Amino acid sequence: MKESKEMLRQRFEAQTDIELAQKPDRWKSYAEWLERLASKKINSELIGENEMLRNKMRKAMNVLEQGVT
C-alpha cells in the first residue's frame, strides 16, 4: 500500500511539476488530481458496461425480430 501511494505521488509530481514534499499547501492539488484519476477510471468502467449492455440488447432485439418474422 505504501509503495502504491508513493507511485501515485511520483506520477502526480511528474505530470504537474508540483513537488508535494516541499510545499504541504499543494496537497489540495494532489487530492483534486486523485479525484480526476478516479473519475476517469469510473467513467471508463461505465463506458465498458454500457457497451456490453448495448450489445446484449442488440442481440435480444435480433432474436425477437427473428421470432416475429
Contacts in CASP RR format, 6 or more apart in sequence:
PFRMAT RR
TARGET T0000
AUTHOR 0000-0000-0000
METHOD contacts of the structure
MODEL  1
MKESKEMLRQRFEAQTDIELAQKPDRWKSYAEWLERLASKKINSELIGEN
EMLRNKMRKAMNVLEQGVT
8 34 0 8 1.000
8 37 0 8 1.000
9 20 0 8 1.000
9 30 0 8 1.000
12 18 0 8 1.000
12 20 0 8 1.000
12 30 0 8 1.000
12 33 0 8 1.000
12 34 0 8 1.000
13 19 0 8 1.000
13 20 0 8 1.000
15 33 0 8 1.000
16 29 0 8 1.000
16 33 0 8 1.000
18 26 0 8 1.000
18 29 0 8 1.000
18 30 0 8 1.000
19 26 0 8 1.000
20 26 0 8 1.000
20 27 0 8 1.000
20 30 0 8 1.000
END
